[in-house]
Amino acid sequence: RQPYDRIVRVVAMLFILAAITVVTVSGVWPAAQDAVTLLLVLAALIVQVGFPCIALEQVFQASNRFDRANQIQLVSSTVQAALSIAVLATVYGIVVLSSALLAATTLRLLLFIAVLPRTVPGAHLRLTALDWPLLKPLVQLSKWAFLQNLSASLFDLAVWTILGSLGSMREAALFGLAGKLPTQLKN
C-alpha cells in the first residue's frame, strides 16, 4: 500500500477519535454524550456513503446524462424531505433525523449503482475487481483534494452536531431548510 493510503486512514481516524474524545472528556454535554457519540458515528457513515455518490454522479454528468442524475437527486431529496418531516412531526431527536439523512443518502447511492449499467454506455461498476494500477495515478493526483473534501465535510457535519446539541429540533429544521434549499434548487 502507498504511504498516502495509510496517512488518509490515520487522519480520518484521528478526526473521529478527536471528536469522540472531546465530547467524552470535556463533559460539555454530559447528558447528551451518548447521543453526540452516535451522531459522530452517523456523520462518519454519511460521509462514507456520500463520497461514492459524488463520484457516481460525476460519471453520469461526464456522459451527459444529467437527466438521470437529476431524477435520482429528485427521488432521494423527496425521500429525505419526507423522512425529515415525519421525524420532525413525531418530535424525535436529531439522532433519528441524522438516521433519516443516512437512509436517503444510501438510497441515492443504491439508485446510482442500479441504473449505471443501463444509463451510461460502457460503464460497469465492479466492486470486487479493483484495478489498482489504474487507480494509483489518480490517487497520487488527488491526495490534497481528498483531504480538503474530507475536512470540509467534517466541518459541515460539526455544525449540525453543535446545533443539534445546543438547539431545539425546530431550530435545527429551520437552519437545515435555510441552508439546503438554495443547494437543492441549484441541483
N, CA, C and O of each residue as an XYZ file, in Angstrom:
748
protein
N       0.835     -1.198      0.000
C       0.000      0.000      0.000
C       0.871      1.250      0.000
O       1.995      1.260      0.501
N       0.322      2.270     -0.565
C       1.024      3.538     -0.623
C       1.042      4.189      0.765
O       0.113      3.998      1.549
N       2.079      4.943      1.065
C       2.091      5.680      2.333
C       0.908      6.644      2.423
O       0.413      6.925      3.515
N       0.459      7.146      1.273
C      -0.680      8.059      1.270
C      -1.933      7.386      1.824
O      -2.678      8.009      2.580
N      -2.180      6.122      1.462
C      -3.342      5.397      1.963
C      -3.319      5.339      3.484
O      -4.340      5.540      4.143
N      -2.158      5.064      4.021
C      -2.032      4.995      5.477
C      -2.266      6.361      6.114
O      -2.914      6.468      7.155
N      -1.735      7.401      5.479
C      -1.903      8.758      6.016
C      -3.374      9.141      6.040
O      -3.855      9.690      7.031
N      -4.094      8.857      4.958
C      -5.519      9.200      4.896
C      -6.295      8.454      5.973
O      -7.139      9.037      6.654
N      -6.011      7.170      6.124
C      -6.716      6.392      7.156
C      -6.392      6.915      8.549
O      -7.283      7.022      9.392
N      -5.144      7.238      8.797
C      -4.749      7.747     10.109
C      -5.414      9.100     10.382
O      -5.915      9.339     11.481
N      -5.417      9.978      9.384
C      -6.041     11.295      9.569
C      -7.537     11.148      9.811
O      -8.083     11.829     10.679
N      -8.205     10.290      9.078
C      -9.642     10.082      9.277
C      -9.919      9.536     10.674
O     -10.832      9.997     11.358
N      -9.133      8.561     11.088
C      -9.317      8.006     12.436
C      -9.019      9.054     13.507
O      -9.698      9.097     14.534
N      -8.013      9.897     13.279
C      -7.701     10.950     14.249
C      -8.857     11.942     14.374
O      -9.179     12.382     15.478
N      -9.485     12.298     13.242
C     -10.649     13.180     13.291
C     -11.757     12.573     14.149
O     -12.317     13.234     15.024
N     -12.061     11.312     13.885
C     -13.142     10.647     14.619
C     -12.784     10.504     16.092
O     -13.600     10.810     16.961
N     -11.571     10.043     16.380
C     -11.159      9.869     17.779
C     -11.082     11.205     18.520
O     -11.449     11.288     19.692
N     -10.607     12.244     17.842
C     -10.537     13.557     18.483
C     -11.926     14.065     18.819
O     -12.145     14.599     19.906
N     -12.858     13.905     17.910
C     -14.219     14.376     18.168
C     -14.855     13.608     19.324
O     -15.468     14.209     20.206
N     -14.711     12.293     19.324
C     -15.284     11.491     20.404
C     -14.590     11.799     21.727
O     -15.247     11.854     22.766
N     -13.278     12.001     21.707
C     -12.541     12.330     22.928
C     -12.971     13.678     23.485
O     -13.158     13.819     24.693
N     -13.129     14.662     22.621
C     -13.563     15.988     23.087
C     -14.932     15.891     23.741
O     -15.160     16.478     24.799
N     -15.836     15.158     23.123
C     -17.185     15.023     23.682
C     -17.146     14.279     25.007
O     -17.820     14.673     25.959
N     -16.372     13.216     25.077
C     -16.342     12.389     26.284
C     -15.597     13.054     27.434
O     -16.081     13.064     28.565
N     -14.432     13.605     27.152
C     -13.575     14.141     28.208
C     -14.044     15.513     28.689
O     -13.984     15.809     29.882
N     -14.501     16.334     27.777
C     -14.829     17.710     28.156
C     -16.028     17.803     29.081
O     -16.108     18.716     29.903
N     -16.957     16.875     28.959
C     -18.147     16.946     29.792
C     -19.034     18.125     29.447
O     -19.856     18.543     30.263
N     -18.880     18.670     28.242
C     -19.680     19.820     27.839
C     -21.154     19.463     27.819
O     -21.993     20.242     28.273
N     -21.474     18.283     27.292
C     -22.855     17.834     27.243
C     -22.968     16.480     27.941
O     -23.176     15.464     27.278
N     -22.835     16.449     29.256
C     -22.813     15.143     29.921
C     -24.100     14.340     29.716
O     -24.061     13.112     29.636
N     -25.234     15.029     29.630
C     -26.496     14.310     29.452
C     -26.651     13.789     28.029
O     -27.431     12.869     27.786
N     -25.918     14.369     27.095
C     -26.094     14.015     25.686
C     -24.877     13.312     25.088
O     -24.768     13.210     23.866
N     -23.962     12.827     25.927
C     -22.743     12.221     25.396
C     -23.028     11.026     24.500
O     -22.391     10.870     23.459
N     -23.974     10.184     24.890
C     -24.292      9.022     24.053
C     -24.867      9.461     22.714
O     -24.519      8.911     21.669
N     -25.749     10.454     22.752
C     -26.358     10.936     21.512
C     -25.320     11.598     20.616
O     -25.338     11.398     19.402
N     -24.416     12.380     21.195
C     -23.392     13.049     20.393
C     -22.439     12.021     19.790
O     -22.046     12.153     18.631
N     -22.067     11.009     20.555
C     -21.202      9.961     20.021
C     -21.902      9.225     18.884
O     -21.282      8.926     17.863
N     -23.184      8.934     19.055
C     -23.941      8.283     17.986
C     -24.042      9.195     16.762
O     -23.982      8.719     15.629
N     -24.195     10.494     16.982
C     -24.216     11.450     15.874
C     -22.891     11.441     15.113
O     -22.874     11.519     13.884
N     -21.802     11.348     15.833
C     -20.498     11.294     15.175
C     -20.354     10.035     14.328
O     -19.798     10.084     13.231
N     -20.844      8.925     14.826
C     -20.798      7.679     14.057
C     -21.685      7.809     12.822
O     -21.285      7.417     11.726
N     -22.891      8.361     12.994
C     -23.779      8.569     11.847
C     -23.153      9.520     10.835
O     -23.257      9.300      9.628
N     -22.507     10.571     11.318
C     -21.846     11.519     10.412
C     -20.749     10.825      9.615
O     -20.599     11.074      8.419
N     -19.986      9.960     10.269
C     -18.937      9.222      9.558
C     -19.546      8.307      8.497
O     -19.004      8.188      7.398
N     -20.656      7.667      8.813
C     -21.316      6.804      7.839
C     -21.877      7.611      6.669
O     -21.796      7.183      5.517
N     -22.446      8.781      6.972
C     -22.984      9.630      5.906
C     -21.865     10.051      4.957
O     -22.054     10.066      3.740
N     -20.712     10.390      5.503
C     -19.574     10.770      4.659
C     -19.127      9.571      3.815
O     -18.843      9.722      2.627
N     -19.065      8.391      4.422
C     -18.628      7.194      3.693
C     -19.588      6.825      2.565
O     -19.154      6.314      1.532
N     -20.875      7.072      2.746
C     -21.851      6.793      1.701
C     -21.910      7.947      0.702
O     -22.163      7.733     -0.484
N     -21.678      9.161      1.177
C     -21.788     10.342      0.319
C     -20.676     10.469     -0.698
O     -20.927     10.908     -1.820
N     -19.457     10.099     -0.347
C     -18.338     10.215     -1.292
C     -18.538      9.374     -2.556
O     -18.316      9.886     -3.653
N     -18.947      8.110     -2.448
C     -19.203      7.365     -3.686
C     -20.353      7.964     -4.508
O     -20.348      7.878     -5.736
N     -21.324      8.563     -3.839
C     -22.418      9.225     -4.572
C     -21.873     10.343     -5.455
O     -22.295     10.501     -6.601
N     -20.943     11.108     -4.920
C     -20.357     12.209     -5.690
C     -19.621     11.664     -6.916
O     -19.753     12.200     -8.016
N     -18.854     10.608     -6.720
C     -18.106     10.029     -7.836
C     -19.045      9.473     -8.903
O     -18.825      9.692    -10.094
N     -20.079      8.764     -8.491
C     -21.016      8.201     -9.466
C     -21.804      9.292    -10.183
O     -22.087      9.176    -11.375
N     -22.153     10.336     -9.470
C     -22.861     11.449    -10.114
C     -21.974     12.091    -11.182
O     -22.466     12.502    -12.233
N     -20.681     12.179    -10.919
C     -19.760     12.734    -11.908
C     -19.684     11.864    -13.162
O     -19.511     12.380    -14.266
N     -19.814     10.549    -12.996
C     -19.832      9.657    -14.159
C     -21.050      9.961    -15.021
O     -20.947     10.026    -16.246
N     -22.205     10.146    -14.384
C     -23.418     10.481    -15.132
C     -23.259     11.824    -15.849
O     -23.644     11.961    -17.011
N     -22.699     12.796    -15.163
C     -22.529     14.117    -15.764
C     -21.522     14.078    -16.911
O     -21.724     14.733    -17.934
N     -20.450     13.323    -16.751
C     -19.448     13.218    -17.810
C     -20.022     12.548    -19.055
O     -19.539     12.782    -20.163
N     -21.042     11.723    -18.881
C     -21.694     11.050    -20.005
C     -22.898     11.827    -20.518
O     -23.688     11.314    -21.310
N     -23.031     13.061    -20.064
C     -24.159     13.924    -20.455
C     -25.504     13.293    -20.122
O     -26.468     13.442    -20.873
N     -25.567     12.598    -19.014
C     -26.822     12.021    -18.546
C     -27.312     12.788    -17.319
O     -27.568     12.219    -16.258
N     -27.431     14.086    -17.505
C     -27.910     14.962    -16.437
C     -29.341     14.610    -16.067
O     -29.745     14.758    -14.913
N     -30.108     14.142    -17.048
C     -31.497     13.788    -16.784
C     -31.594     12.689    -15.733
O     -32.379     12.795    -14.791
N     -30.807     11.645    -15.890
C     -30.861     10.531    -14.939
C     -30.306     10.951    -13.574
O     -30.855     10.570    -12.540
N     -29.231     11.725    -13.564
C     -28.679     12.205    -12.289
C     -29.701     13.079    -11.571
O     -29.848     12.984    -10.352
N     -30.407     13.928    -12.312
C     -31.433     14.786    -11.698
C     -32.616     13.971    -11.196
O     -33.183     14.292    -10.151
N     -32.997     12.930    -11.913
C     -34.095     12.081    -11.452
C     -33.731     11.396    -10.139
O     -34.541     11.327     -9.215
N     -32.518     10.898    -10.073
C     -32.078     10.248     -8.835
C     -32.009     11.264     -7.703
O     -32.417     10.975     -6.579
N     -31.497     12.446     -7.996
C     -31.427     13.504     -6.979
C     -32.831     13.885     -6.505
O     -33.048     14.108     -5.314
N     -33.774     13.958     -7.433
C     -35.155     14.309     -7.071
C     -35.776     13.255     -6.167
O     -36.424     13.583     -5.173
N     -35.576     11.985     -6.514
C     -36.129     10.911     -5.692
C     -35.513     10.914     -4.299
O     -36.230     10.841     -3.301
N     -34.188     10.998     -4.228
C     -33.535     10.947     -2.913
C     -33.847     12.197     -2.088
O     -33.991     12.104     -0.869
N     -33.953     13.348     -2.719
C     -34.302     14.575     -1.988
C     -35.733     14.516     -1.477
O     -36.020     14.977     -0.372
N     -36.633     13.951     -2.275
C     -38.026     13.806     -1.850
C     -38.123     12.858     -0.659
O     -38.834     13.130      0.308
N     -37.401     11.744     -0.742
C     -37.398     10.798      0.381
C     -36.797     11.457      1.620
O     -37.313     11.288      2.725
N     -35.714     12.204      1.441
C     -35.102     12.883      2.583
C     -36.060     13.904      3.192
O     -36.173     13.992      4.414
N     -36.742     14.666      2.360
C     -37.694     15.655      2.876
C     -38.848     14.973      3.599
O     -39.254     15.411      4.676
N     -39.378     13.905      3.012
C     -40.486     13.192      3.643
C     -40.073     12.589      4.984
O     -40.805     12.687      5.969
N     -38.900     11.968      5.014
C     -38.418     11.400      6.278
C     -38.155     12.493      7.314
O     -38.467     12.315      8.491
N     -37.592     13.605      6.891
C     -37.316     14.709      7.824
C     -38.610     15.271      8.389
O     -38.703     15.540      9.587
N     -39.606     15.449      7.534
C     -40.901     15.963      8.004
C     -41.540     14.976      8.968
O     -42.101     15.373      9.990
N     -41.457     13.685      8.644
C     -42.024     12.667      9.537
C     -41.324     12.671     10.891
O     -41.975     12.559     11.930
N     -40.001     12.798     10.882
C     -39.248     12.823     12.142
C     -39.602     14.066     12.943
O     -39.821     13.985     14.152
N     -39.661     15.212     12.282
C     -39.978     16.455     12.983
C     -41.411     16.459     13.504
O     -41.681     17.014     14.570
N     -42.327     15.847     12.764
C     -43.726     15.803     13.199
C     -43.906     14.908     14.421
O     -44.802     15.139     15.232
N     -43.069     13.901     14.555
C     -43.195     12.989     15.690
C     -42.296     13.396     16.856
O     -42.261     12.706     17.874
N     -41.590     14.477     16.724
C     -40.757     15.068     17.769
C     -39.641     14.117     18.228
O     -39.297     14.082     19.409
N     -39.090     13.359     17.297
C     -37.910     12.564     17.619
C     -36.699     13.480     17.620
O     -36.774     14.613     17.144
N     -35.603     13.005     18.141
C     -34.405     13.830     18.267
C     -33.572     13.875     16.998
O     -33.921     13.305     15.964
N     -32.475     14.566     17.122
C     -31.598     14.788     15.982
C     -30.899     13.509     15.545
O     -30.465     13.416     14.397
N     -30.777     12.527     16.422
C     -30.171     11.260     16.041
C     -31.047     10.561     15.001
O     -30.536     10.017     14.022
N     -32.343     10.573     15.209
C     -33.257      9.955     14.247
C     -33.266     10.766     12.947
O     -33.361     10.199     11.859
N     -33.169     12.086     13.064
C     -33.101     12.936     11.878
C     -31.836     12.630     11.072
O     -31.881     12.584      9.843
N     -30.717     12.424     11.755
C     -29.477     12.048     11.076
C     -29.588     10.665     10.445
O     -29.033     10.420      9.373
N     -30.301      9.766     11.109
C     -30.526      8.434     10.533
C     -31.352      8.533      9.255
O     -31.126      7.779      8.309
N     -32.307      9.458      9.225
C     -33.101      9.673      8.013
C     -32.210     10.184      6.879
O     -32.376      9.777      5.729
N     -31.273     11.068      7.198
C     -30.334     11.562      6.188
C     -29.457     10.420      5.664
O     -29.195     10.332      4.464
N     -29.011      9.560      6.558
C     -28.213      8.402      6.140
C     -29.029      7.486      5.234
O     -28.513      6.978      4.238
N     -30.284      7.276      5.568
C     -31.145      6.422      4.744
C     -31.335      7.024      3.350
O     -31.264      6.303      2.354
N     -31.575      8.326      3.268
C     -31.764      8.980      1.972
C     -30.475      8.954      1.147
O     -30.520      8.750     -0.066
N     -29.340      9.159      1.794
C     -28.056      9.125      1.090
C     -27.746      7.718      0.594
O     -27.223      7.549     -0.508
N     -28.062      6.717      1.393
C     -27.871      5.329      0.989
C     -28.773      4.987     -0.194
O     -28.348      4.301     -1.124
N     -30.010      5.462     -0.158
C     -30.916      5.250     -1.289
C     -30.352      5.873     -2.558
O     -30.415      5.272     -3.630
N     -29.806      7.068     -2.439
C     -29.214      7.747     -3.592
C     -28.062      6.920     -4.175
O     -27.967      6.757     -5.391
N     -27.188      6.400     -3.306
C     -26.073      5.572     -3.763
C     -26.581      4.317     -4.465
O     -26.085      3.958     -5.533
N     -27.561      3.654     -3.873
C     -28.089      2.428     -4.465
C     -28.761      2.694     -5.810
O     -28.656      1.882     -6.730
N     -29.448      3.825     -5.926
C     -30.066      4.176     -7.212
C     -29.005      4.440     -8.274
O     -29.142      3.986     -9.410
N     -27.950      5.168     -7.916
C     -26.862      5.401     -8.875
C     -26.260      4.076     -9.335
O     -26.016      3.882    -10.526
N     -26.022      3.170     -8.394
C     -25.429      1.872     -8.733
C     -26.378      1.064     -9.615
O     -25.942      0.418    -10.568
N     -27.670      1.096     -9.301
C     -28.640      0.285    -10.036
C     -28.808      0.717    -11.485
O     -28.926     -0.129    -12.372
N     -28.820      2.028    -11.737
C     -29.093      2.489    -13.101
C     -27.829      2.742    -13.921
O     -27.928      2.999    -15.121
N     -26.673      2.678    -13.326
C     -25.431      2.964    -14.049
C     -25.238      2.103    -15.297
O     -24.994      2.664    -16.366
N     -25.333      0.772    -15.224
C     -25.071     -0.028    -16.420
C     -26.041      0.244    -17.575
O     -25.650      0.173    -18.740
N     -27.297      0.553    -17.259
C     -28.290      0.793    -18.310
C     -28.237      2.217    -18.847
O     -28.705      2.469    -19.958
N     -27.683      3.147    -18.090
C     -27.728      4.558    -18.468
C     -26.453      5.037    -19.138
O     -26.505      5.790    -20.111
N     -25.323      4.610    -18.631
C     -24.038      5.071    -19.156
C     -23.402      3.932    -19.953
O     -22.986      2.928    -19.375
N     -23.325      4.085    -21.284
C     -22.755      3.011    -22.104
C     -21.298      2.725    -21.725
O     -20.481      3.636    -21.589
N     -21.007      1.467    -21.565
C     -19.640      1.051    -21.271
C     -19.228      1.175    -19.811
O     -18.115      0.791    -19.452
N     -20.091      1.695    -18.976
C     -19.759      1.841    -17.552
C     -20.178      0.588    -16.798
O     -21.337      0.176    -16.837
N     -19.232      0.007    -16.128
C     -19.500     -1.181    -15.325
C     -18.880     -0.963    -13.961
O     -17.700     -0.628    -13.855
N     -19.651     -1.148    -12.945
C     -19.168     -0.973    -11.579
C     -18.791     -2.340    -11.031
O     -19.650     -3.186    -10.782
N     -17.510     -2.537    -10.852
C     -17.012     -3.786    -10.302
C     -16.485     -3.494     -8.905
O     -15.422     -2.893     -8.748
N     -17.216     -3.911     -7.911
C     -16.827     -3.615     -6.532
C     -15.732     -4.544     -6.024
O     -15.040     -4.214     -5.061
N     -15.568     -5.689     -6.653
C     -14.584     -6.648     -6.153
C     -13.303     -6.675     -6.963
O     -12.270     -7.098     -6.445
N     -13.329     -6.247     -8.198
C     -12.163     -6.335     -9.064
C     -11.601     -4.940     -9.335
O     -11.710     -4.425    -10.448
N     -11.014     -4.349     -8.334
C     -10.464     -3.008     -8.469
C      -9.139     -3.062     -9.207
O      -8.281     -3.886     -8.892
N      -8.972     -2.198    -10.175
C      -7.750     -2.137    -10.972
C      -6.786     -1.146    -10.310
O      -6.791      0.042    -10.631
N      -5.966     -1.644     -9.388
C      -5.074     -0.788     -8.610
C      -4.084     -0.002     -9.465
O      -3.870      1.178     -9.186
N      -3.467     -0.593    -10.492
C      -2.540      0.200    -11.304
C      -3.219      1.392    -11.986
O      -2.590      2.432    -12.184
N      -4.487      1.250    -12.341
C      -5.206      2.345    -12.960
C      -5.581      3.418    -11.929
O      -5.637      4.606    -12.246
N      -5.834      2.982    -10.702
C      -6.238      3.909     -9.653
C      -5.060      4.683     -9.063
O      -5.234      5.803     -8.584
N      -3.881      4.104     -9.093
C      -2.707      4.693     -8.453
C      -2.397      6.120     -8.934
O      -2.221      6.997     -8.088
N      -2.322      6.400    -10.236
C      -2.040      7.785    -10.658
C      -3.138      8.765    -10.249
O      -2.862      9.924     -9.940
N      -4.391      8.288    -10.249
C      -5.492      9.149     -9.846
C      -5.382      9.527     -8.372
O      -5.599     10.681     -8.005
N      -5.047      8.563     -7.537
C      -4.902      8.825     -6.107
C      -3.738      9.774     -5.857
O      -3.829     10.657     -5.004
N      -2.646      9.598     -6.594
C      -1.493     10.477     -6.405
C      -1.818     11.912     -6.775
O      -1.288     12.843     -6.168
N      -2.680     12.102     -7.760
C      -3.053     13.454     -8.167
C      -4.057     14.094     -7.211
O      -4.122     15.319     -7.108
N      -4.831     13.281     -6.519
C      -5.954     13.835     -5.770
C      -5.785     13.834     -4.257
O      -6.754     14.090     -3.543
N      -4.599     13.559     -3.746
C      -4.464     13.430     -2.290
C      -4.818     14.705     -1.535
O      -5.466     14.631     -0.491
N      -4.415     15.865     -2.027
C      -4.722     17.102     -1.299
C      -6.183     17.481     -1.470
O      -6.794     18.024     -0.550
N      -6.740     17.205     -2.623
C      -8.163     17.471     -2.819
C      -9.002     16.588     -1.895
O     -10.020     17.029     -1.361
N      -8.569     15.335     -1.709
C      -9.284     14.436     -0.817
C      -9.281     14.961      0.614
O     -10.319     14.967      1.276
N      -8.128     15.400      1.091
C      -8.048     15.925      2.454
C      -8.905     17.182      2.609
O      -9.540     17.381      3.645
N      -8.919     18.030      1.573
C      -9.745     19.240      1.633
C     -11.227     18.860      1.646
O     -11.995     19.433      2.419
N     -11.639     17.919      0.819
C     -13.041     17.488      0.798
C     -13.435     16.827      2.112
O     -14.534     17.048      2.621
N     -12.537     16.020      2.656
C     -12.823     15.356      3.924
C     -12.986     16.368      5.046
O     -13.932     16.280      5.828
N     -12.072     17.327      5.131
C     -12.171     18.311      6.201
C     -13.396     19.208      6.023
O     -14.024     19.586      7.013
N     -13.748     19.556      4.788
C     -14.942     20.378      4.556
C     -16.203     19.621      4.958
O     -17.110     20.201      5.554
N     -16.266     18.340      4.637
C     -17.434     17.540      5.014
C     -17.533     17.386      6.525
O     -18.620     17.492      7.093
N     -16.416     17.139      7.169
C     -16.429     17.016      8.629
C     -16.827     18.335      9.287
O     -17.547     18.336     10.285
N     -16.364     19.455      8.737
C     -16.746     20.750      9.280
C     -18.245     20.980      9.115
O     -18.904     21.463     10.037
N     -18.785     20.639      7.951
C     -20.230     20.798      7.731
C     -21.029     19.962      8.727
O     -22.045     20.421      9.250
N     -20.577     18.747      8.987
C     -21.278     17.891      9.933
C     -21.089     18.370     11.368
O     -21.966     18.159     12.205
N     -19.961     19.010     11.664
C     -19.743     19.548     13.005
C     -20.751     20.644     13.318
O     -21.206     20.766     14.456
N     -21.098     21.437     12.318
C     -22.105     22.487     12.519
C     -23.423     21.854     12.963
O     -24.079     22.342     13.883
N     -23.802     20.758     12.295
C     -25.055     20.087     12.656
C     -24.988     19.476     14.048
O     -25.970     19.508     14.789
N     -23.855     18.929     14.400
C     -23.700     18.328     15.724
C     -23.830     19.383     16.810
O     -24.515     19.166     17.809
N     -23.186     20.505     16.623
C     -23.265     21.583     17.617
C     -24.677     22.137     17.694
O     -25.208     22.341     18.785
N     -25.288     22.381     16.534
C     -26.647     22.910     16.519
C     -27.620     21.937     17.166
O     -28.492     22.342     17.935
N     -27.472     20.662     16.855
C     -28.363     19.670     17.450
C     -28.181     19.521     18.944
O     -29.130     19.204     19.662
N     -26.981     19.746     19.413
C     -26.722     19.614     20.845
C     -27.193     20.829     21.632
O     -27.642     20.699     22.770
N     -27.092     21.997     21.033
C     -27.415     23.222     21.766
C     -28.808     23.765     21.465
O     -29.373     24.497     22.277
N     -29.361     23.421     20.324
C     -30.641     23.996     19.926
C     -31.760     22.978     19.968
O     -31.570     21.814     20.320
N     -32.925     23.455     19.597
C     -34.098     22.590     19.561
C     -34.232     21.981     18.167
O     -33.517     22.355     17.238
N     -35.162     21.037     18.041
C     -35.412     20.427     16.740
C     -35.942     21.466     15.754
O     -35.621     21.412     14.566
N     -36.738     22.395     16.228
C     -37.289     23.436     15.354
C     -36.160     24.305     14.792
O     -36.155     24.631     13.605
N     -35.206     24.679     15.650
C     -34.079     25.489     15.196
C     -33.219     24.715     14.198
O     -32.757     25.279     13.206
N     -33.005     23.426     14.459
C     -32.223     22.611     13.533
C     -32.937     22.497     12.185
O     -32.299     22.554     11.134
N     -34.252     22.338     12.219
C     -35.014     22.229     10.971
C     -34.975     23.536     10.186
O     -34.820     23.516      8.964
N     -35.110     24.654     10.860
C     -35.059     25.945     10.173
C     -33.674     26.197      9.594
O     -33.548     26.695      8.475
N     -32.651     25.859     10.340
C     -31.282     26.006      9.849
C     -31.064     25.120      8.618
O     -30.488     25.557      7.622
N     -31.527     23.885      8.700
C     -31.375     22.963      7.584
C     -32.122     23.417      6.349
O     -31.606     23.337      5.235
N     -33.337     23.891      6.550
C     -34.135     24.365      5.419
C     -33.483     25.576      4.767
O     -33.392     25.657      3.542
N     -33.034     26.509      5.586
C     -32.401     27.722      5.046
C     -31.091     27.407      4.355
O     -30.745     28.054      3.366
N     -30.360     26.433      4.851
C     -29.060     26.116      4.276
C     -29.128     25.189      3.078
O     -28.288     25.281      2.182
N     -30.113     24.294      3.040
C     -30.162     23.288      1.988
C     -31.059     23.682      0.811
O     -30.847     23.210     -0.306
N     -32.036     24.521      1.042
C     -32.960     24.862     -0.034
C     -32.276     25.484     -1.241
O     -32.561     25.062     -2.361
N     -31.373     26.481     -1.076
C     -30.695     27.006     -2.267
C     -29.853     25.955     -2.984
O     -29.761     25.967     -4.211
N     -29.247     25.060     -2.238
C     -28.452     23.995     -2.851
C     -29.330     23.054     -3.648
O     -28.953     22.636     -4.743
N     -30.507     22.708     -3.112
C     -31.406     21.812     -3.822
C     -31.958     22.474     -5.081
O     -32.142     21.808     -6.099
N     -32.218     23.754     -5.022
C     -32.718     24.466     -6.202
C     -31.651     24.546     -7.282
O     -31.955     24.500     -8.474
N     -30.379     24.670     -6.848
C     -29.270     24.743     -7.788
C     -29.082     23.407     -8.506
O     -28.797     23.377     -9.703
N     -29.243     22.306     -7.775
C     -29.046     20.983     -8.368
C     -30.204     20.654     -9.268
O     -30.234     19.579     -9.868
